[in-house]
């Protein structure tokens, strides 16, 4: 028999609980239901969000302005950054980025340029206003050519007056007050004479070349006429002595001129070589 001070182990609450059988099945079922409900709620929320995104992607957002401009047309901001219209594609042309890339504008030719490019075709068309004007001026200047007999003047006048074609072949530049052809200009003349178009003219024995000397209009008109004659004669001699040019040539003084520029006097200090084709 146990003593009264010692409790019976079988009678204590601890051992009573140990002997009592506990059923955990209801607790497990409740936890499963709770977890399953939570997962179902999460799935429903995800589906709702996905449907909303799909609807936004499929349906265009209506224009809140109803097609009206957001900024009044008289507002300075309306013209500060205008919207550029998109160019319409041409039929059969693909609007690729390379095709639509902006092309820098080509530089415009200088209005006072007096010499054609080396590879540019020589304009011998007398219907051209510039060519016709030069022919008229040459005819006017022939009568006052110094050191030329009347017979030679008549021949030159007839050649220019009855020409079927006439045009500028080369241009030679001069410094202020200078009437001697520089070495660099002689080299340019030689290069110009070697082009196919000029060679074709040189090979025709009926083509006559007139060497037109010019000066600016500063100073005395008589002095300008004299220096223009000296320049033309200098080029003629350079063609014969330095370039082996054997064709018929005539040096004509055109005097002071603003034909090439009325603002830049140096552009008028030139000599032009013109071909007269019968």
C-alpha positions in Angstrom: 0.0 0.0 0.0 1.4 3.4 -0.9 1.8 5.9 1.8 -0.7 8.8 2.0 2.1 11.4 1.2 2.8 9.7 -2.2 0.0 10.1 -4.7 -1.1 7.2 -6.8 0.4 7.6 -10.3 -2.7 6.2 -11.9 -4.8 8.9 -10.2 -2.8 12.0 -11.4 -4.1 14.3 -14.2 -1.0 13.7 -16.2 -1.4 9.9 -16.4 -5.2 10.3 -16.9 -4.5 12.3 -20.0 -1.9 9.7 -21.2 -4.4 7.0 -20.8 -7.1 9.0 -22.6 -7.2 8.5 -26.4 -7.4 11.8 -28.4 -9.0 11.8 -31.9 -7.1 14.3 -34.3 -9.1 13.6 -37.5 -11.6 16.5 -37.1 -8.6 18.9 -36.6 -6.9 17.6 -39.8 -10.1 18.0 -41.8 -10.6 21.6 -40.6 -7.0 22.5 -41.5 -7.4 21.0 -44.9 -10.6 22.9 -45.5 -9.0 26.2 -44.4 -5.9 25.7 -46.6 -8.0 24.7 -49.6 -10.2 27.7 -49.2 -7.2 30.0 -49.1 -5.7 28.5 -52.3 -9.1 28.8 -54.0 -9.3 32.5 -53.1 -5.7 33.2 -54.4 -6.5 31.4 -57.7 -9.7 33.5 -58.1 -7.8 36.7 -57.5 -5.1 35.8 -60.0 -7.7 34.9 -62.7 -9.5 38.2 -62.1 -6.3 40.2 -62.6 -5.3 38.3 -65.7 -8.7 38.9 -67.3 -8.4 42.6 -66.6 -5.0 42.8 -68.2 -6.2 40.9 -71.3 -9.2 43.2 -71.6 -6.9 46.2 -71.5 -4.7 44.7 -74.2 -7.6 43.8 -76.5 -9.7 47.0 -76.1 -8.2 50.4 -77.1 -8.4 53.1 -74.5 -11.0 55.7 -75.6 -9.6 59.1 -76.4 -10.4 61.2 -73.3 -10.4 64.4 -75.4 -13.0 63.0 -77.8 -10.8 63.9 -80.8 -10.4 67.5 -79.7 -6.9 69.1 -79.4 -5.7 69.1 -75.8 -4.0 72.5 -76.3 -5.8 75.3 -78.0 -4.4 76.2 -81.4 -3.7 79.8 -80.3 -1.6 78.6 -77.4 2.2 79.0 -78.1 2.8 75.4 -77.0 0.7 74.2 -79.9 3.3 75.5 -82.4 6.4 74.9 -80.3 6.8 71.3 -81.3 4.5 70.6 -84.2 3.7 67.0 -85.1 5.2 66.1 -88.4 3.0 64.2 -90.7 4.1 60.7 -91.6 4.8 60.4 -95.3 2.6 58.0 -97.2 4.3 55.0 -98.7 4.5 55.0 -102.4 2.9 52.0 -104.2 5.4 49.1 -104.3 7.9 50.8 -102.0 8.7 49.4 -98.6 9.0 52.0 -95.8 12.1 50.6 -94.4 14.2 52.7 -91.9 17.0 53.0 -94.5 14.6 54.3 -97.2 13.0 56.8 -94.8 16.2 58.0 -93.4 16.6 61.7 -93.9 19.1 62.6 -96.6 21.2 65.8 -96.2 20.4 68.2 -98.9 22.8 68.5 -101.7 24.9 71.8 -101.7 23.6 74.3 -104.2 26.0 75.3 -107.0 27.8 78.6 -106.5 26.0 81.3 -108.5 29.3 83.0 -109.4 31.1 79.8 -110.5 32.7 80.6 -113.9 34.2 77.2 -114.8 32.4 73.9 -115.4 33.6 70.9 -113.5 36.2 68.7 -115.2 33.8 65.9 -115.7 30.8 68.1 -116.4 29.6 68.2 -120.1 30.6 71.3 -121.9 27.6 73.5 -122.8 27.9 74.5 -126.4 24.2 75.3 -126.9 23.8 78.8 -128.3 20.1 78.7 -127.2 21.4 79.1 -123.7 21.0 82.7 -122.6 24.5 82.9 -121.1 26.2 81.6 -124.2 24.2 83.8 -126.5 25.1 86.9 -124.4 28.8 86.1 -124.5 28.7 85.6 -128.3 27.0 89.0 -128.7 29.6 90.7 -126.5 32.5 89.0 -128.4 31.1 90.2 -131.7 31.0 93.7 -130.3 34.6 93.5 -129.0 36.1 92.1 -132.2 36.2 95.5 -133.9 38.3 97.1 -131.2 40.9 94.2 -131.0 44.4 95.8 -131.1 47.2 94.6 -133.4 44.8 92.5 -135.5 44.3 93.2 -139.2 40.9 93.9 -140.7 41.0 90.7 -142.7 41.6 88.6 -139.5 38.9 90.5 -137.7 36.5 89.7 -140.5 37.4 86.0 -140.4 36.9 85.9 -136.6 33.6 87.8 -136.8 32.3 85.4 -139.4 33.4 82.4 -137.3 31.6 83.6 -134.2 28.6 85.0 -136.0 27.9 81.8 -138.0 28.8 79.4 -135.3 26.4 76.5 -134.8 27.7 75.9 -131.3 29.8 77.9 -128.8 30.7 77.4 -125.2 33.2 77.8 -122.4 35.9 75.1 -122.2 38.3 76.3 -119.4 38.7 79.3 -117.0 42.0 80.7 -115.8 42.2 82.7 -112.6 44.4 85.8 -112.0 45.5 87.8 -109.0 44.8 91.5 -108.7 46.8 93.5 -111.2 48.5 90.3 -112.5 48.6 89.4 -116.2 51.0 86.4 -116.1 49.6 82.9 -116.0 50.8 81.2 -112.8 52.4 77.7 -112.9 49.5 76.2 -111.0 47.1 77.5 -113.5 49.1 76.1 -116.4 48.9 72.7 -114.8 45.2 73.1 -114.5 45.0 74.0 -118.2 47.0 70.9 -119.1 44.6 68.7 -117.1 41.6 70.3 -118.7 42.9 69.8 -122.2 43.4 66.1 -121.5 39.7 65.5 -120.9 37.8 63.5 -123.5 35.4 66.4 -124.4 38.1 68.9 -124.9 40.2 66.5 -126.9 37.3 65.9 -129.2 37.1 69.7 -129.9 40.9 70.0 -130.3 40.9 67.2 -132.9 38.4 69.1 -135.1 40.5 71.5 -137.3 37.4 73.6 -138.0 36.9 74.6 -134.4 38.2 78.1 -133.5 39.2 79.0 -129.9 38.7 82.5 -128.6 40.5 83.5 -125.4 38.4 86.1 -123.6 40.3 88.3 -121.0 38.4 90.0 -118.2 39.1 92.5 -115.4 37.2 93.9 -112.6 35.6 97.4 -112.9 37.7 99.1 -110.3 39.8 102.0 -111.7 40.1 103.4 -115.2 38.1 101.6 -118.0 41.0 102.0 -120.4 43.4 100.4 -117.9 41.0 97.5 -117.3 40.7 96.9 -121.1 44.5 96.8 -121.4 44.9 94.4 -118.5 42.2 92.1 -119.8 43.9 92.1 -123.2 47.3 91.3 -121.5 45.7 88.4 -119.6 44.1 86.9 -122.8 47.3 87.2 -124.7 49.2 85.6 -121.8 46.9 82.6 -121.8 47.1 82.3 -125.6 51.0 82.2 -125.4 50.9 79.7 -122.6 48.6 77.4 -124.6 51.1 77.5 -127.5 54.4 77.4 -125.6 53.6 75.3 -122.5 50.7 73.1 -123.7 51.6 72.5 -127.4 48.2 73.9 -128.5 48.2 74.2 -132.3 44.6 75.2 -133.1 43.5 78.6 -134.3 43.2 81.0 -131.4 42.3 84.7 -131.0 42.7 86.8 -127.8 39.8 89.1 -127.2 39.8 91.8 -124.5 36.4 92.0 -122.7 37.5 94.8 -120.4 36.1 95.5 -116.9 33.2 93.3 -116.1 30.8 92.2 -113.3 29.6 89.2 -115.3 30.9 86.8 -112.7 30.1 88.7 -109.6 28.9 92.3 -108.8 30.0 92.0 -105.2 33.3 90.0 -105.3 35.6 91.8 -107.7 38.2 89.0 -107.7 35.8 86.7 -109.5 36.0 88.9 -112.6 39.8 88.7 -112.9 39.7 85.7 -115.2 40.4 84.5 -118.7 38.0 82.1 -120.4 38.7 79.7 -123.3 35.7 79.3 -125.5 35.3 76.9 -128.4 33.5 78.1 -131.5 32.1 75.2 -133.5 31.0 76.0 -137.1 
